[in-house]
Amino acid sequence: MTKQHLGRIVVAFALVVLAAGIAWPARAQETAAPPPIPFADWLAGLRQEAIARGIGEKTLDAALDGVEPVPVVVERDRTQAEQTLTIDDYLKQHVSRKTVKTARQMAWRHRVILRKVAARYGVPANVIVAVWGIESNFGRFSGVRPTIASLVTLSYDNRRAALFREELLSALQALDRGDIELAKMKGSWAGAMGQPQFMPSSYLKYAEDFDRDGVRDIWGSLADVFASIANFLKQNGWTTGERWGVAVSLPKQGAGEIEQAAPLRETGCQALKEMTEGLTLARWRALGVRPLRRAGLPKPSTVASLVRAGSRDFLVFNNYAVLLQYNCATSYALAVGTLADSVR
């Protein structure tokens, strides 16, 4: 790992951020093999698999009768716009002064329910608001496309059929359980749903009915939205009372020593590979790494990894890795973390 490599991390980041840590970057040059069977035959096979999983025929009739592949969804999947942004540019765009102002206003406006959610799940209100803001612009945009039609299209398309077929079956299961009405099950073209932008499988695992009205409504109930975000983070290992990370300064000399002591990771998603192996805070300090903000730092024995992000450097802790479970992109996790710090 050279100093130049450390200093220049470029992330290919899709404009559509998918929830539950599922990031599927577009490759416009990819072409899918033609579907192996006619759509009617494929749909019949899907119905049989759904029935075998216990999904009722009444649900399947309502959801699948008359459904057809949607060409615009395939087009979006083939040509979804990507930007290659430096992390500096991405953070500037997504953690702007306006976004920070809105996040603070939302945190204050919904402070009562946020305090209750934070107390139950152990995830701070500012982190919940930050995820909400990055995922759906504070609930202003959560998608308008019918989820079943989008997932049917992507399942039949055969480019990532197995992945989307599982999400389709999860969506049908949610309908069968009565969690959401078919007409209200809408989201992104790729099937991410509601204000937290959960994929259907994540909805089944993590969505909460915090307002106790009998519905896990991540579309319209802010209590359920906030609790579902918090539950996702808690279930994926959020450590209560611990920060996600801290900005640091590196010594002008000694990059080689840091490289030798903490090489980049070799396994995991791309964002995990952009982190170094972990060292204790005491060891980082001995290497000349200095936090820019000392308040709230964990004990010197706490393990942290170094993330070089353009002109900025961070030591990150366990909760940063949890944010990557939501969406495994360095730019995403740093945007959530820095926005949360600005709200706090």
C-alpha positions as CSV (number, residue, x, y, z in Angstrom):
1,M,0.0,0.0,0.0
2,T,1.7,3.2,-1.2
3,K,1.2,6.6,0.3
4,Q,-0.4,7.6,-2.9
5,H,-2.8,4.7,-2.6
6,L,-3.6,5.7,0.9
7,G,-4.3,9.2,-0.1
8,R,-6.5,8.6,-3.1
9,I,-9.6,6.5,-2.5
10,V,-12.1,6.7,-5.4
11,V,-15.5,5.1,-5.0
12,A,-17.9,4.2,-7.7
13,F,-21.1,5.1,-6.1
14,A,-24.5,4.4,-7.5
15,L,-27.0,7.3,-7.3
16,V,-29.6,4.9,-6.0
17,V,-28.5,3.8,-2.5
18,L,-30.0,0.4,-1.7
19,A,-30.9,-0.5,1.9
20,A,-29.8,-3.3,4.2
21,G,-26.3,-3.1,2.9
22,I,-27.2,-4.4,-0.5
23,A,-25.2,-2.4,-3.1
24,W,-25.4,-3.5,-6.7
25,P,-23.3,-1.3,-8.8
26,A,-24.4,-0.9,-12.4
27,R,-22.4,-2.1,-15.3
28,A,-23.9,-0.5,-18.4
29,Q,-21.8,-2.8,-20.7
30,E,-23.2,-6.0,-19.2
31,T,-25.8,-7.8,-21.2
32,A,-28.0,-10.5,-19.8
33,A,-28.6,-13.9,-21.4
34,P,-32.2,-14.1,-22.8
35,P,-34.6,-15.6,-20.3
36,P,-34.6,-19.4,-20.8
37,I,-38.4,-19.8,-20.8
38,P,-41.4,-17.8,-21.8
39,F,-42.6,-15.4,-19.1
40,A,-45.9,-17.3,-18.5
41,D,-44.0,-20.5,-17.8
42,W,-41.5,-18.7,-15.6
43,L,-44.4,-17.1,-13.6
44,A,-46.1,-20.4,-13.2
45,G,-42.8,-21.8,-11.7
46,L,-42.5,-18.9,-9.4
47,R,-46.1,-19.4,-8.1
48,Q,-45.3,-23.1,-7.4
49,E,-42.2,-22.1,-5.4
50,A,-44.1,-19.5,-3.5
51,I,-46.8,-22.0,-2.6
52,A,-44.2,-24.4,-1.4
53,R,-42.9,-21.7,0.9
54,G,-46.4,-21.3,2.4
55,I,-47.5,-18.2,0.6
56,G,-51.3,-18.3,0.0
57,E,-52.8,-18.5,-3.4
58,K,-55.1,-15.6,-2.7
59,T,-52.0,-13.4,-2.1
60,L,-50.4,-14.7,-5.3
61,D,-53.5,-14.1,-7.3
62,A,-53.7,-10.5,-6.2
63,A,-50.0,-9.8,-6.6
64,L,-49.2,-11.7,-9.8
65,D,-52.3,-11.9,-11.9
66,G,-51.7,-9.6,-14.9
67,V,-48.2,-8.6,-13.9
68,E,-45.8,-8.2,-16.8
69,P,-42.1,-7.2,-17.0
70,V,-41.6,-3.5,-16.9
71,P,-39.1,-2.4,-19.7
72,V,-38.1,0.8,-17.9
73,V,-36.9,-1.2,-14.9
74,V,-34.6,-3.3,-17.1
75,E,-33.4,-0.1,-18.7
76,R,-32.6,1.4,-15.3
77,D,-30.8,-1.7,-14.3
78,R,-28.7,-1.6,-17.4
79,T,-27.9,2.1,-17.5
80,Q,-28.4,3.4,-14.0
81,A,-26.3,6.5,-13.8
82,E,-23.2,6.3,-11.7
83,Q,-20.9,9.0,-10.6
84,T,-17.3,8.4,-9.9
85,L,-16.7,10.8,-7.0
86,T,-13.9,11.3,-4.7
87,I,-15.0,10.9,-1.1
88,D,-14.3,14.6,-0.5
89,D,-16.8,15.4,-3.3
90,Y,-19.3,12.9,-2.1
91,L,-19.3,14.2,1.5
92,K,-19.5,17.7,0.3
93,Q,-22.6,16.8,-1.8
94,H,-24.4,14.6,0.8
95,V,-23.4,16.3,4.1
96,S,-23.9,19.9,2.9
97,R,-24.7,22.8,5.1
98,K,-28.4,22.6,4.0
99,T,-28.5,18.8,4.8
100,V,-27.0,19.4,8.3
101,K,-29.5,22.2,9.0
102,T,-32.4,19.9,7.9
103,A,-31.1,17.0,10.0
104,R,-30.9,19.2,13.1
105,Q,-34.5,20.5,12.5
106,M,-35.8,17.0,12.1
107,A,-34.0,15.7,15.2
108,W,-35.6,18.5,17.2
109,R,-39.0,18.2,15.6
110,H,-39.2,14.4,16.3
111,R,-37.2,14.5,19.6
112,V,-39.8,12.8,21.7
113,I,-40.2,9.7,19.6
114,L,-36.5,9.6,18.8
115,R,-35.7,9.6,22.5
116,K,-38.0,6.6,23.1
117,V,-36.6,4.7,20.2
118,A,-33.0,5.4,21.3
119,A,-33.7,4.3,24.8
120,R,-35.2,1.0,23.6
121,Y,-32.6,0.0,21.0
122,G,-29.4,1.8,22.3
123,V,-28.8,3.6,19.0
124,P,-28.5,7.4,19.3
125,A,-31.1,9.6,17.8
126,N,-28.6,11.5,15.8
127,V,-27.5,8.3,14.1
128,I,-31.1,7.3,13.3
129,V,-31.7,10.7,11.8
130,A,-28.5,10.6,9.7
131,V,-29.4,7.2,8.2
132,W,-33.0,8.4,7.5
133,G,-31.6,11.5,5.8
134,I,-29.1,9.8,3.6
135,E,-31.5,7.0,2.6
136,S,-34.6,8.9,1.7
137,N,-33.9,12.6,2.2
138,F,-35.7,12.6,5.5
139,G,-38.6,10.7,4.1
140,R,-39.2,13.0,1.2
141,F,-38.4,10.3,-1.4
142,S,-38.8,6.6,-0.8
143,G,-39.8,5.5,-4.3
144,V,-43.0,5.3,-6.2
145,R,-42.7,2.1,-8.3
146,P,-44.8,-1.0,-7.4
147,T,-42.4,-3.3,-5.7
148,I,-43.8,-6.6,-7.0
149,A,-43.7,-5.5,-10.6
150,S,-40.1,-4.2,-10.2
151,L,-38.9,-7.5,-8.6
152,V,-40.8,-9.7,-11.1
153,T,-39.0,-7.8,-13.9
154,L,-35.6,-8.1,-12.3
155,S,-36.1,-11.8,-11.4
156,Y,-37.1,-12.7,-14.9
157,D,-34.4,-10.6,-16.5
158,N,-31.9,-13.3,-15.6
159,R,-28.9,-11.1,-15.0
160,R,-29.1,-11.3,-11.2
161,A,-32.1,-13.6,-11.1
162,A,-31.3,-15.6,-8.0
163,L,-30.8,-12.4,-5.9
164,F,-34.0,-10.7,-7.0
165,R,-36.0,-13.9,-6.9
166,E,-35.3,-14.2,-3.1
167,E,-36.3,-10.6,-2.6
168,L,-39.5,-11.1,-4.6
169,L,-40.4,-14.1,-2.5
170,S,-39.7,-12.1,0.6
171,A,-42.0,-9.3,-0.7
172,L,-44.8,-11.8,-1.4
173,Q,-44.3,-13.2,2.1
174,A,-44.7,-9.7,3.6
175,L,-48.0,-9.3,1.7
176,D,-49.2,-12.7,2.8
177,R,-48.6,-11.9,6.4
178,G,-50.7,-8.7,6.0
179,D,-47.7,-6.4,6.8
180,I,-48.5,-4.1,4.0
181,E,-51.3,-3.7,1.4
182,L,-50.3,-4.4,-2.2
183,A,-51.3,-0.9,-3.4
184,K,-49.0,0.6,-0.8
185,M,-46.0,-1.6,-1.4
186,K,-43.9,0.9,-3.4
187,G,-40.2,1.8,-3.5
188,S,-37.3,2.2,-5.8
189,W,-37.0,0.5,-9.2
190,A,-34.7,-2.1,-7.6
191,G,-37.2,-3.0,-4.9
192,A,-35.9,-1.0,-1.9
193,M,-38.9,0.0,0.2
194,G,-40.0,2.8,2.4
195,Q,-38.2,5.6,4.2
196,P,-35.4,3.3,5.5
197,Q,-35.1,1.8,2.0
198,F,-35.2,-1.8,3.1
199,M,-35.1,-4.6,0.7
200,P,-38.0,-7.0,1.3
201,S,-35.7,-9.5,3.1
202,S,-34.5,-6.8,5.4
203,Y,-38.1,-5.7,6.0
204,L,-38.9,-9.2,7.2
205,K,-36.0,-9.3,9.5
206,Y,-35.8,-5.8,10.9
207,A,-39.0,-3.8,10.5
208,E,-40.7,-2.8,13.7
209,D,-44.2,-1.9,14.8
210,F,-43.1,0.7,17.3
211,D,-46.4,2.6,17.4
212,R,-48.3,-0.7,18.1
213,D,-51.0,-0.3,15.5
214,G,-50.5,-3.8,14.2
215,V,-48.6,-2.7,11.1
216,R,-44.9,-2.5,10.5
217,D,-45.3,0.7,8.4
218,I,-41.9,1.9,7.1
219,W,-43.7,4.0,4.5
220,G,-45.8,6.3,6.7
221,S,-45.2,5.8,10.4
222,L,-42.1,7.7,11.6
223,A,-42.2,5.7,14.8
224,D,-41.9,2.5,12.8
225,V,-39.3,4.1,10.5
226,F,-37.0,5.2,13.3
227,A,-37.4,2.0,15.2
228,S,-36.8,-0.2,12.1
229,I,-33.5,1.7,11.4
230,A,-32.5,1.4,15.0
231,N,-33.4,-2.3,15.1
232,F,-31.3,-3.0,12.0
233,L,-28.3,-1.4,13.5
234,K,-28.8,-3.1,16.9
235,Q,-29.3,-6.5,15.4
236,N,-26.1,-6.1,13.3
237,G,-24.0,-5.3,16.4
238,W,-24.3,-1.7,17.3
239,T,-22.4,-0.9,20.5
240,T,-24.3,1.4,22.7
241,G,-22.3,4.4,23.9
242,E,-19.5,3.9,21.4
243,R,-18.7,6.3,18.6
244,W,-18.5,5.2,15.0
245,G,-15.1,6.9,14.4
246,V,-13.1,10.1,14.8
247,A,-11.2,12.3,12.3
248,V,-7.4,12.1,12.9
249,S,-4.2,13.7,11.7
250,L,-1.3,11.5,10.5
251,P,2.4,12.2,11.0
252,K,4.1,14.0,8.1
253,Q,6.7,11.2,8.2
254,G,6.1,7.5,9.0
255,A,3.7,6.4,6.3
256,G,5.8,3.3,5.8
257,E,5.7,2.4,9.5
258,I,1.9,2.7,9.4
259,E,1.7,0.6,6.3
260,Q,3.8,-2.1,7.9
261,A,1.9,-2.1,11.2
262,A,-1.6,-1.9,9.7
263,P,-1.9,-3.1,6.1
264,L,-5.2,-2.9,4.2
265,R,-7.6,-5.8,4.8
266,E,-7.8,-8.5,2.1
267,T,-11.3,-9.8,2.6
268,G,-14.8,-8.5,2.7
269,C,-16.7,-6.0,0.5
270,Q,-14.8,-3.1,-1.1
271,A,-15.4,-0.8,1.8
272,L,-13.9,-3.3,4.2
273,K,-10.9,-3.6,2.0
274,E,-10.4,0.2,2.2
275,M,-9.9,-0.2,6.0
276,T,-6.6,-1.2,7.6
277,E,-6.3,-4.1,10.0
278,G,-7.2,-3.1,13.5
279,L,-4.8,-1.7,16.1
280,T,-5.4,-0.4,19.6
281,L,-5.8,3.4,20.1
282,A,-2.7,3.3,22.1
283,R,-0.8,1.7,19.2
284,W,-2.1,4.3,16.8
285,R,-1.0,7.0,19.1
286,A,2.5,5.5,19.2
287,L,2.5,5.6,15.4
288,G,1.9,9.4,15.6
289,V,-1.8,9.3,14.7
290,R,-3.7,12.0,16.6
291,P,-7.5,12.4,17.0
292,L,-8.7,15.9,16.0
293,R,-11.4,15.5,18.7
294,R,-10.8,13.8,22.0
295,A,-14.2,14.1,23.6
296,G,-15.9,10.7,23.9
297,L,-13.0,8.6,22.7
298,P,-13.0,4.9,23.9
299,K,-10.3,3.4,26.1
300,P,-6.8,3.2,24.7
301,S,-7.2,-0.6,24.5
302,T,-10.1,-0.2,22.0
303,V,-9.3,-1.5,18.5
304,A,-9.7,0.8,15.6
305,S,-8.9,0.8,11.9
306,L,-7.6,3.6,9.7
307,V,-9.7,4.8,6.7
308,R,-8.1,7.3,4.3
309,A,-10.8,9.3,2.7
310,G,-9.4,11.8,0.2
311,S,-8.1,14.8,2.2
312,R,-9.4,13.4,5.5
313,D,-8.4,10.5,7.6
314,F,-10.4,8.6,10.2
315,L,-10.0,6.0,12.9
316,V,-13.1,3.9,12.9
317,F,-14.6,1.5,15.5
318,N,-17.1,-1.4,15.5
319,N,-20.1,0.9,14.8
320,Y,-18.6,2.0,11.5
321,A,-18.6,-1.7,10.4
322,V,-22.2,-1.8,11.5
323,L,-23.0,1.1,9.2
324,L,-21.4,-0.8,6.4
325,Q,-23.9,-3.6,7.0
326,Y,-26.6,-1.1,6.0
327,N,-24.7,-0.2,2.8
328,C,-21.2,-1.4,2.2
329,A,-19.7,1.8,0.7
330,T,-17.0,3.9,2.3
331,S,-18.7,7.1,1.1
332,Y,-22.1,6.0,2.6
333,A,-20.8,5.1,6.1
334,L,-18.7,8.3,6.3
335,A,-21.6,10.4,5.2
336,V,-23.9,8.8,7.9
337,G,-21.2,9.2,10.5
338,T,-20.2,12.8,9.8
339,L,-23.9,13.8,9.4
340,A,-24.7,12.2,12.8
341,D,-21.8,14.0,14.4
342,S,-23.1,17.3,13.0
343,V,-26.5,16.7,14.4
344,R,-25.2,15.8,17.8
